Amino acid sequence: MAVLTLTLHPGNVLAWLLVGLLAGAIAGRLTRGRGFGCIGDIVVGLIGSFIGGLIVAPFVKQTTTAGFLGTLLVALIGALVLLIGLRVLRSIV
């Protein structure tokens, strides 16, 4: 039975927060918004990075390393999808 272990290092968490902040801030600007503030942009970017990972995963090998810019691009794609989806839902409701 395989056991999945996750080791969190302080540098990794800081990198996740930085990518989340950048992706959320850029996505907020690209969708003609003012953003959601620092914490809101981080949350949008982190949720967006998860969504972006789900969108991009079928198209790349699992062993592919993207680096910082690739990670930022994936998080940005997901954050844009999230923000556009939220704005569509807001206009419906």
C-alpha positions in Angstrom: 0.0 0.0 0.0 1.5 3.3 -1.1 1.4 6.2 1.4 1.5 9.7 0.2 3.5 12.0 2.3 3.6 15.8 2.0 6.5 17.7 3.5 6.0 21.4 3.8 9.0 23.6 4.0 8.8 27.3 4.8 10.3 28.2 1.5 7.6 26.2 -0.4 4.8 27.9 1.5 6.3 31.3 0.8 6.6 30.5 -2.9 2.9 29.3 -2.9 1.8 32.6 -1.3 4.0 34.6 -3.8 2.6 32.8 -6.8 -0.9 33.1 -5.4 -0.5 36.8 -4.8 0.9 37.5 -8.3 -1.6 35.3 -10.1 -4.5 36.8 -8.3 -3.3 40.4 -8.8 -2.6 39.9 -12.5 -5.9 38.1 -13.0 -7.8 40.8 -11.2 -6.2 43.4 -13.5 -6.8 41.4 -16.7 -10.5 40.9 -16.0 -10.9 44.7 -15.6 -11.2 44.6 -11.9 -9.4 46.3 -9.1 -8.5 43.1 -7.4 -9.6 42.0 -3.9 -6.8 43.4 -1.8 -3.7 41.5 -0.8 -5.3 38.7 1.1 -8.2 38.4 -1.5 -5.7 38.2 -4.3 -3.7 35.5 -2.6 -6.9 33.5 -2.0 -8.0 33.9 -5.7 -4.5 33.0 -6.8 -4.2 29.9 -4.6 -7.7 28.6 -5.6 -6.8 29.5 -9.2 -3.6 27.6 -9.1 -5.6 24.5 -8.0 -8.1 25.1 -10.9 -5.3 25.8 -13.3 -3.6 22.5 -12.3 -6.7 20.6 -13.0 -7.1 22.3 -16.4 -3.4 21.8 -17.5 -2.7 18.4 -15.9 -4.2 16.3 -18.8 -2.0 18.1 -21.3 1.4 17.7 -19.7 3.5 14.8 -18.3 3.6 14.4 -14.6 7.3 14.5 -14.6 7.4 17.9 -16.3 9.0 20.7 -14.3 7.7 24.2 -15.2 9.7 26.4 -12.9 8.4 29.7 -11.4 7.1 31.2 -14.6 5.3 28.0 -15.7 3.8 27.7 -12.2 2.7 31.4 -12.4 1.2 30.8 -15.8 -0.8 27.8 -14.7 -2.0 29.7 -11.6 -2.9 32.7 -13.7 -5.0 30.6 -16.1 -6.9 29.1 -13.2 -7.4 32.5 -11.5 -8.8 33.9 -14.7 -11.2 31.0 -15.0 -12.2 31.5 -11.4 -12.8 35.2 -11.7 -14.7 35.0 -15.0 -16.8 32.2 -13.5 -17.6 34.4 -10.4 -18.5 37.4 -12.5 -20.8 35.2 -14.7 -22.5 33.9 -11.6 -22.8 37.4 -10.1 -24.5 38.6 -13.3 -27.0 35.7 -13.2 -27.9 36.2 -9.5 
